[in-house]
């Protein structure tokens, strides 16, 4: 009888920790979107860009998850934009607002370069787009990501 209680407690703790990590990742993705947005704004000025400072200003903890995605998106931006432009219909990524473009770039990077499940990446991107972009951009992001994962199958 005691083992069942231990198993139940372990299962509860495991699920609880998973839920906390999921919520934290969602918050971190929101921070990543903001960091990428700020980077894009600064890139249009003559100001020196210190991406480490932008990360520190936005994220209270040292997060490898944030760094991996931010540096990854910046490093692979040309490739990511090319993929987005291939999947967009009658649009280019530079026509999407900077917030929406940041969300789309982050999601494409995660789909291509991380082991995050596709459904998680798409759901997170769609939720961010619903919160920070208009309906047209949210639908564009959803369509591009859907095409990307379906074309890979």
C-alpha positions in Angstrom: 0.0 0.0 0.0 2.8 2.4 0.9 4.5 2.0 -2.6 1.3 3.2 -4.3 1.3 6.3 -2.2 4.9 6.9 -3.1 4.3 6.3 -6.7 1.3 8.6 -6.7 3.3 11.3 -4.9 6.2 11.0 -7.4 3.8 11.2 -10.3 2.1 14.3 -8.8 5.5 16.0 -8.2 6.8 15.0 -11.7 3.7 16.5 -13.3 3.8 19.6 -11.1 7.5 20.2 -12.0 6.7 19.7 -15.7 3.9 22.2 -15.5 6.1 24.8 -13.8 8.8 24.3 -16.4 6.3 24.6 -19.2 5.0 27.9 -17.7 8.5 29.2 -17.2 9.4 28.3 -20.8 6.3 30.3 -22.0 7.5 33.3 -20.0 11.0 32.9 -21.3 9.7 32.8 -24.9 7.9 36.0 -24.3 11.2 37.5 -23.0 13.0 36.1 -26.1 10.4 37.8 -28.4 11.1 41.1 -26.6 14.8 40.7 -26.9 14.6 39.9 -30.6 12.3 42.9 -31.1 14.7 45.2 -29.3 17.6 43.9 -31.3 15.7 44.6 -34.5 14.9 48.2 -33.4 18.5 48.8 -32.4 19.7 47.4 -35.7 17.9 50.2 -37.5 19.9 52.8 -35.6 23.5 53.7 -35.4 23.7 52.5 -31.8 26.1 49.7 -30.9 24.2 46.5 -30.1 25.2 44.6 -27.0 22.9 41.5 -27.1 24.2 40.3 -23.7 23.1 43.5 -22.1 19.7 43.3 -23.8 19.3 39.7 -22.5 20.4 40.8 -18.9 18.0 43.7 -19.0 15.1 41.4 -19.8 15.8 38.2 -18.0 16.4 38.1 -14.3 18.2 34.7 -14.3 21.0 33.3 -16.5 19.1 31.1 -18.9 20.8 28.9 -21.5 17.4 28.4 -23.1 17.1 32.2 -23.8 20.7 32.5 -24.9 20.5 29.5 -27.2 17.4 30.8 -29.0 18.4 34.5 -29.1 21.9 33.7 -30.5 20.5 31.0 -32.7 17.9 33.3 -34.3 20.5 36.1 -34.8 23.1 33.7 -36.3 20.6 32.0 -38.6 18.4 35.0 -39.4 19.1 35.0 -43.1 18.3 31.3 -43.4 15.2 31.7 -41.2 14.0 34.6 -43.2 14.5 32.7 -46.4 12.4 29.8 -45.1 9.7 32.2 -43.9 9.6 33.9 -47.2 9.3 30.6 -49.1 6.2 29.7 -46.9 4.6 33.1 -47.0 1.9 33.7 -49.7 2.1 37.2 -51.3 4.1 38.4 -48.3 7.7 38.7 -47.1 8.8 38.6 -43.5 9.9 42.2 -43.6 6.2 43.2 -44.2 5.2 41.6 -40.9 5.4 43.9 -37.9 8.6 43.5 -35.9 6.8 41.7 -33.0 5.2 39.2 -35.3 8.5 38.7 -37.2 10.3 38.1 -34.0 7.8 35.4 -32.9 8.0 33.8 -36.4 11.8 33.7 -36.4 11.9 32.3 -32.9 9.4 29.5 -33.8 11.2 28.6 -37.0 14.5 28.4 -35.2 13.0 26.2 -32.5 11.4 23.9 -35.1 14.7 23.5 -37.0 17.3 23.5 -34.3 15.8 22.2 -31.1 14.1 19.1 -29.9 11.0 21.0 -28.6 7.9 19.2 -29.9 6.4 20.9 -33.0 3.0 21.2 -31.4 4.6 23.1 -28.4 6.5 25.5 -30.7 3.4 26.2 -32.7 1.1 26.7 -29.7 3.5 29.0 -28.0 4.0 31.1 -31.1 0.3 31.3 -31.8 -0.4 32.3 -28.2 2.3 35.1 -28.3 0.9 36.3 -31.7 -2.6 36.4 -30.4 -1.4 38.5 -27.4 1.0 40.8 -29.2 -0.1 41.0 -32.9 -3.3 41.4 -34.8 -5.4 38.6 -36.3 -3.8 38.8 -39.7 -0.3 38.3 -38.3 -1.4 35.5 -36.0 -3.0 33.7 -38.9 0.1 34.2 -41.1 2.4 32.8 -38.3 0.1 29.8 -37.8 0.0 29.1 -41.6 3.8 29.4 -42.1 4.6 27.1 -39.2 1.9 24.6 -40.3 3.4 24.6 -43.8 6.9 24.2 -42.5 6.2 21.1 -40.4 3.9 19.5 -43.0 6.5 20.1 -45.7 9.2 18.3 -43.6 7.0 15.2 -43.2 
